[in-house]
Amino acid sequence: MNSESVAEVAGRIRASIERVIVGKSQVIDLALVTLLCEGHLLIEDVPGIGKTMLAKALARSLGCKFRRLQCTPDLLPTDVTGLYYFNQQTQQFEFRPGPIFTSVLLADEINRATPRTQAALLECMEERQVTLETGTVPLTRPFLVIATQNPIELQGTFPLPEAQLDRFFRASNPLEDLQPVTSAEELVAMERAVRDIHVSAVVEEYIVAIVRATRSHPEIELGASPRGSLGLHRTAQALAAIRGRSFVLPDDVKMLVPYVLPHRLITTSQARLRERGAREIAAEILKSVPAPVEAE
């Protein structure tokens, strides 16, 4: 599968989602980028703007197994991964798989789950596997976690730790009429094709320069990790692919910086007192780092 084929399938998925989500083309493209670079999507916004609807529409359009996990404070890690129980009929212990054994998992209101339960997702999201009593079980591919959280309502919520944030690169309802426009096998082939998108040495240096600048900025206490560099690299490849190109442009990197880096940055207390957010500082860093030009 080449970049033109990836763009064609991505166009079908985009058109399917846009039957439900109108006027959010950039958000849909970012969701597709997350999917194809084998990342995970954290959607943060106020209630009622379609976060869960977008996740459902994406899952229905993919033709993959979909599970939803409604996060609450009493949710246990075994409610995510599954557990062994004693079957009195067979007189044996049997494993009951949790919702993590799927292709697309919607973790709704993830910041309502306790840190212990949030940690149950760490291995799944990074290594695509689950460690159980009997050993390690690989997850199916593709595997995508779509998490939502409300930034306004804080009562009864538990903020996601930096380590987990770093893994996140409704009468008649049109959602009910959506049909799959691709398959799991085709998505895996698309993910492989994305890895072959060419990233020139100067673009790679541009990515590294941006991430390095976050580590030396006076208003940032903790800059982006090497995983942030890889995330920017992979998402740029995916964006180029869904746009039908076999190579990454500096403009791809520029577009993705506000979505890949800010949640990975910890600002200083002085910056927070001045109400200077990580997104604003990241935008300033992006302007300060010279982008490569064609002559280079």
FIRO-514112 format. One record per residue: residue in three letters; x, y, z of N, C-alpha, C, O, CB in turn. Coordinates in steps of 0.2 Angstrom, whole numbers, plus 5000, padded with zeros to 4 digits. Last residue first. Glycine has a CB too. Layout:
% residues N
ALAXYZXYZXYZXYZXYZ...
//
This chain:
% residues 296
GLU508951215007509351175012509251105010509651065014509151195019ALA508051264999508751274997509151235001509751214999508951344997GLU506851255006506951205000507651214998507951154996506551224994VAL507151265023506851295017507151245012507551205013507051365016PRO506751235040507151225034506751245028506151245028507351145034ALA506351365052506051305048506551295042506751345039505351305046PRO507051415067506951425060506751355057507051305058507651445058VAL506051435082506551385079506451395071505951385068506351315081SER505151525086505851545087506351495084506951515082506051545094LYS503951475084504151535080504851545080505151575076503751595082LEU503951375093503851355086504151415082504451405076503151335084ILE503951445105504551405103504551385096505051395092504551345107GLU502651495104503251545104503851505102504251535098503351575111ALA501951375106501851415100502451465099502651475093501151455100ALA502251345119502451295113502451335106502851325102502051235113ILE501651445126502351445126502651395120503151415117502651415132GLU500351405123500551475121501351475121501651505116500351525126ARG500251285129500151285122500351355120500651355114499351285121ALA500551305143501051265139500951275131501351275127501051195141GLY500151475148499951405147500551375142500851405139499351395144ARG500251595159500551575153500551495152500851465156501351595153GLU499851665171499351625167499651615160499251625154498751675166ARG500851695180500651745174500151715169500051745164501351765171LEU500851575187500551635190500451695185499951735186501051665195ARG501451495177500751485179500451545183499851555182500651425184ALA502751545177502351555171501551545173501151575170502551495166GLN503151515190503051585188502651595182502251645181503751615187SER503151375190502651415194502551485192501951515193502851405202THR503351315173503651345180503051375183502551395181504251385179THR502551185165502751255165502951265172502851235177502251305163ILE502851035157502651065163502951135164503551145164502951015169LEU502250955142502651005145502451025152501851035153502751075141ARG501450875135502050845138502450895142502950875144502350815132HIS500450955130500250915136500850875139500750845144499650865134PRO501151015119500951055125500851015131501051025137500451095124LEU501450925108501950935113501650975119501850955125502450985110VAL500450895099500850835101501250855107501450815112501350815096TYR499751005095499350945098499750895101499550845104498950915092PRO500651105091500151115096499751065099499451065104499651175093VAL501351025081501651045087501151065092501251035098502151105086LEU500751005068500550955074500850975080500650945085500850895071MET501051105060500351095061500251055067499751065071500051065055LYS502451085059502151155062501451145064501251165069502251205057VAL502550965052502750975059502451035062502251025068503550975059ASP502051005040501650955043501850955051501450955055501850885040ASP502951105036502251125038501851075041501451085045501951145031PRO504051025032504051065038503451085041503251095047504551125038LEU503350875025503550945025503650975032503350955036503050975020VAL503750705021503550755026503850825025504450825023503750725033PHE503250605007503750635011503450685016502850715015504250665006SER502250564999502650505001503250535005503750505007502950474996ARG500550615001501250635000501650575003501450545008501450695003GLY499150615005499350594998500050604996500250594991498950614993ARG498750655017498750705012498950685005499050725000499150765014ILE499050545024498350555023498250615018497650625015497950575029ALA500450565024500150505021499450515019499150505014500250445025ALA500650675032500850675025500550615021500350625016501650665025LEU500150625044499850675041500050685034499650695030500050745045ALA501150515047500450505046500050555042499650545038500050485052GLN502250595049502250545043501550525042501350525036502650475045ALA501950665060502050705054502050655048501850675042502750735054THR501850565069501250605067501350645061500850645057500950645073ARG503150535070502650485068502050515066501750495060502550435073HIS503750645075504050615069503450575066503350575060504650575071LEU503050665087503050725082503250695075503050705070503550785084GLY503450555094502750565093502650615087502250615083502450595099LEU504850565095504550515091503850525089503650515084504650445095SER504850675104505150685097504850635093504750645087505950675098GLY504150625115503850675112504150685105503850705100503950745116ARG505150525119504450505116504150555113503750545108504050475122PRO506050615124506250585118505550555115505550545109506750525119SER505050745132505450685132505650655125505350685120505150625136ALA504950915133504650855130505250805131505850815130504450875123GLY505450995150505250995143505050925140504950875144505851015139LEU504951065164505150995162504950995154504351005153504850935166GLU504751205166505151165171505351095168505951075170504751155177ILE504851335156504651265156505151235161505751235160504751235149GLU505351465155504651455158504451385158503851375160504151505154PRO506551455148506551475155505851465158505851465165506751545156HIS506951315138506551375139506451395146506351355150505851365136SER507551195136507951255138507551315139507851365141508551265134ARG506651105132507051085138507451145140507651145146507451025136THR506151155120505651155126506051135132505851155138505151095124ALA507251145111507051205114506551205119506551255124506751245108ARG507151005108507651025112507551095115507751115121508351025108VAL506051015100505950975106506550995111506351005117505950895105ILE506551085089505951105092505951075099505751115104505351095088ALA507651005085507751075087507151095091507251135096507951115081VAL507050885081507450885087507550955089507550965096508150855085ILE506350935069505950915075506350905081506150925087505750835073TYR507450975062506951025064506551005070506451035074506551045058GLU508050855059508450905063507950955066508050985071509050935059GLU507050805051507250765057507550815062507450815068507650705056VAL507250895040506550895044506650855051506450875056506050855040VAL508550855036508450925039507750925042507750965047508450975033ALA508350725032508750735038508650805041508650815047509550725036SER506550685028507250705027507650715033507350735038507250765022VAL505650545029505750605033506450625032506950595034505550595040HIS504450455019505150485020505150545024504750595023505450495013ILE503450325025503450395023504150425024504450425030502850435026ASP503450205031503850215025503850285022504250295018503750165020ARG502450205040503150205043503650215037504250235039503250135046VAL501350205033501450265036502250265038502550315038501050285041ALA501250065030501450115024501650185027502050215024500850125020ARG500750015042501449995039501650045034502250065034501449925037GLU499550075042500050095048500750075045501150115047499850055054MET498950005032499050085031499550105036499950145035498350115033ALA498849875036499249895030499449965030499949985028498949865024VAL497949895047498649875048499149895042499649915043498649805050LEU496849935039497149985044497849965045498250005046496749985050GLU496549815033496749875029497049925033497549955031496149905025GLU496249735043496749715039497049775035497649785035496649655035ALA495049795048495649795052496249785048496849805049495549745058SER494349905035494349845039495049845043495449885042494349775034THR493150025030493749995029493749935034493249915037494350045031VAL491950075033492150095026492850065025493150075020492150165025PRO490450025041491250025041491450035034491150015029491549955043GLN489150145042489350075041490150075040490450125038489050045034LEU487950235052488650225049488850155048488650115052489150265054ASP486750245057486750225050487450215048487550195042486350275046GLU486950295070486650235069486650205062486650145061485950225072LEU487350425068487850385070487550315069487950265067488050395077PRO486150505066486550485060487150435062487350395057486850545056ASN484750475074485450485075485850455069485850395068485650455082SER483150535078483550495073484350515074484450575074483350515065ALA482450525094482550545087482950515083483250455085482650615087ARG486650655093486350605098485550605096485150565099486350625105PHE499950545111499850575104499250565106498750585102500250545098PHE499850495125499350515120499550555115499250615115498750545125ARG500850465133500650415128500050435124499850395120500450355132ASP500950575141501550565136501350505131501650505126502150555140LEU500050555151499950605145500350595140500250615134499950675149GLN500650455158500150435154499950485149499750465143499550425159ALA501650535164501850475161501350455156501450425151502050425165GLU500950635171501350655165501550595161501550595155501950695167PRO499350575176500050585177500350605170500150585165500350535181LEU497750655175498150605172498950625174499150685173498050605165PRO496850695190497250715184497650665182497950625186497650785186PHE495250635194495950625196496450645190496350615185496150555198THR493750705201494150685195494950675198495050705203494150735190GLY492850765210492850695209493250665203493150615200492150675207GLN492850915202492550875208492550805206492250785201491950905210LEU493050985190493650955193493450905199493850865201494151005196GLU492551035174492251005181492850965184493050915181491650955179ILE493451075164493051125168492851085175493051115180492451145165PRO493950975155494451015159494051065164494451095168494851055154ASN493450815154493150875154493650925158493750905164492450875158GLN494050695142494050715149493750795148493850825143494750715152THR494250535134493950605134493950625141493950585146493250605132ALA495250435123495050455130494750525129494950565126495650455135ILE495450295114495250365113494950385120494450355122494650375107VAL496650185109496350215115496150285113496550325112496750205121LEU496850065097496850135098496450145104495850125105496550175092PHE497649945088497349955094497450035096497950065095497849915100PRO497349835073497649895076497349905083496849875085497349965072ARG497949705084498149765080497549775074497349725071498849765077THR497649645100497549645093497749705090497849765093496749635092LEU498949615113498349645110498249645103498749635099498249715113PRO499749475120499749535116499049555114498549515114500149515109VAL499949435137499549425132499549485127499349545129498749415134THR501049365149500949415145500549405138500649355135501549455143GLY500449265163500949285158500749345154500249385156501149235153THR499549225172499849175168500349195163500649155160499349135165GLU499049355177499349305181499749245178500249225180498849275186LEU499549465164499149435168499449385173500049385173498549405164THR499949605155500249555159499749535164499449575168500849585163VAL499549645138499349645145499649595149499649535147498549635145GLN500149755125500049695128499849705135499749755138500749655129ARG500649875119500149835116500149765119500049715115500249835108GLU501449965125501749895123501249855119501449795117502049865129GLU500650075128501350085126501650015122501950025117501850095131MET499450035132499450085127500150095124500250105118499350155130CYS499649935141499249925135499349975130499449955124498449925137GLU500349995151500649945148500349935141500649915136500749875152LEU499350095156499950115153500350055149500550075143500450125159LEU498150055161498150065154498850075151498950075145497750125152ALA498250055174498149985171498149995163498249945160497449955173ALA498350185178498950145177498850075174499350055171499350135184GLN497050205181497350235175497950205173498150195167497450315176THR496850135193496550115187496850145181496950105176495850125187ARG497650225201497850155201497450115194497850075191497550115207PRO497050345200497750335197497850265196498250245192498250375201THR495250325196495850335201496550325197496550285192495750285207ALA494350405183494650345186495150365191495550415190494850295180ARG494050535178493650515184493950445187493750425193492950505182ASN494850545167495050575173494650565179494750595185495150655172ILE494050495157494650455160494950485166495150445170495250445155GLU492850505150492950535156493550505160493450485166492350545161ASP492950345142492550405143492650435150492650405155491750395142ALA493850265132493850275139493550345141493950395140494650275142LEU493550165119493350225121493350235129492950205132492650255119LEU494650065110494350075116494150145118494650195117494850045122VAL494749965096494650035098494250035105493750015106494150075092SER494949825097495349865093495349945094495849975094495149855086THR495149735113494749765108495249805103495849805104494149815110PHE495349715128495449665122494949685117494449655115495349595125ILE494849805137495549825134495649775128496049795123496049815139PRO493749755144493649795138494349815134494249835128493249855140GLY494449585149494149655150494049695144494249665138494549695155PRO494049415149494449475147494049535148493449535148494549465139ARG494149305162493649345158493949405156494149445160493049355164PHE494849145163494949215162494349245159494149225154495549225158GLU494549025176494449045169494549125169494449155174493749025166PHE494848885186494948955185494948975178495248945174495548985189GLN493648755188494248775186494248855186493748885185494448755179GLN492448685189492948675194493648695192494148675194492948605197THR491448705180492048665178492548655183492948615182492348705172GLN490548765189490348715185490848675182490848605182489948735179GLN491248875195491048815199490748755195490748695197490448835204ASN492648955191491948925188491748865192492148815191492048915180PHE493349085198493249015198492648995196492049015198493348995206TYR494249205187493749185192493649115192493849075187493049225190TYR495349325183495249255183494749245189494749275194495949215185LEU494949475173495149445179495049365178494649345174494849475185GLY495349635164495049575165495249535171495749565174495149525159THR495749765162496149715159495749645159495949605155496749705163VAL494649845169494949865162495349805159495149795153495549915163ASP494349785180493849805176494049825169493649825164493349865179THR495549775186495349715183494749735179494549695175495149665189PRO495649915192496149895186495849825183495949825177496849875189LEU493949975194494549935197495049925191494749915185494349875200LEU493050115198493250075193493950035195494350075197493350105186ASP492550215206492550145209492750095204492750035205491950125212PRO492550335199493050325204493150255207493650235210492950375210THR492450285181492150315188492650295193493150255192491450275189CYS492250285164492750285170492350315176492050375175493350325168GLN491650165153491450225157491850235163491750195168490650225158LEU492250105139492350105146492150165149492550225148493150085148ARG491750015125491750075128491850065136491550025139491050115127ARG492449945110492249935117492250005120492650045119492649885121PHE492449865094492449925098492149915105491649875106492049985095LYS493349795081492949785087493049845091493549875092493249725090CYS493149895065493449855070493049845076492549875077494149895072GLY492649975055492549905055492949865059493049805058492649885048LEU492750115055493350075054493250005053493649965051493850085060SER491650185059491850185052492450145050492650125045492050255050ARG491550165072491050125068491250135060491150085057490350165068ALA492550245077492550175078492150135073492250085070492350155085LEU492150375073492750345071492750265071492950235067493350375075ALA490950385081490950385073491550355070491550325065490850455071LYS491450375094490950325091490950325084490950265081490250335094ALA492250495094492550425095492050375093492350325090492650425103LEU491250595092491750585087492050515088492250485083492250635088MET490450575103490150565097490650555091490650505087489650615094THR491250615113491050545113490850525106490950475104490550535118LYS491350755109491950715110491750645110492050605106492250725117GLY490350855107490350795103490950755103491150725099490350825096ILE490050955116490350975109490450915105490750925099490951015110GLY489650925129489150945124489450965117489050985113488750995127PRO490851005140490350955139489950975133489851035132489950935145VAL492551055134491951065138491351015136491450985130491651135138ASP493850945131493451005130492851005134492750955138493251005122GLU495050835125494850875131494550935129494750975125495550895135ILE495450685120495050735118494850775124494450745128494450715114LEU496850595116496550625121496150685119496450735117497050635127LEU497250445107496950515106496650535113496250495116496450515101HIS498850365103498150365106497950435107498350485106498250335113GLY499650295088499650325095498950315098498550275096499750405093GLU499950245075499850195081499950235088500250205092500450145080CYS499750325065500450325068500450285074500950285078500650405070LEU498450315063498950285058499650285060500050245058498850325051LEU497750375073497650305072498250275068498450225069496950305068THR498250505072498350475078498250395077498650355079497850495084VAL497650545060498450545061498550505067499050465067498650615062LEU496350535063496650495058497350485059497650435058496450515051ALA496250645072496050585074496350525069496650475072495350575075LEU496650745063497050735069496950665072497350635074496950785074ASP495450745055496150735052496650715058497050665057496450785048ILE494550785064494450725061495150705058495350645059493950725056VAL494950915066494950875072494950805069495250755072494350885076GLN494750975053495450965056495450915062495950885063495651035058SER493350965052493750925047494550925050494850865050493850965041LYS492150995058492750985062493250945058493450895060492550945068GLY490851015052491351075053491951065057492151105060490851125056VAL490050885059490050935054490450985056490451015062489350955052ILE489950715062490250775065490350825059490750815054490950755068VAL489150625053488950635060489250705063488950745066489150575064ARG489850635041489050625041488750635048488150655048488850555038GLU491150635044490850695043490050695042489750745042491150725037ILE491450495044491350535051491050595050490650615054492050545054SER491450475030490950435034490850475041490350485043491250365036ALA492550555026491850565023491350535028490750555029491750545016ARG493550485033493450555034492650575032492350605036493950605031ILE493650365026493450365034493250435035492750445039494050345038ARG493950405013493350365015493150375022492550385024493350295013GLY495150465016494650505013493950475014493450505016494750515006ALA495950355019495850405024495250445022494850475026496450445025VAL495950285007495550255012495450305018494850305021495950195015GLU496750385000496050364997495650335003495050355004496150314992ALA497950395007497550455007496850435005496350465007497850505002VAL498450265005498250285012497750345012497350345015498950295016SER498650264991498150224994497950245001497350235003498350144994GLU499650364991499050374988498450334990497950354991499150364980SER500650294998500350355001499750374998499250395001500850415001ASN500350114995500750174995500350234998499850225001500950194988MET500449945000500050005000500450065000500950075004499550005006
//
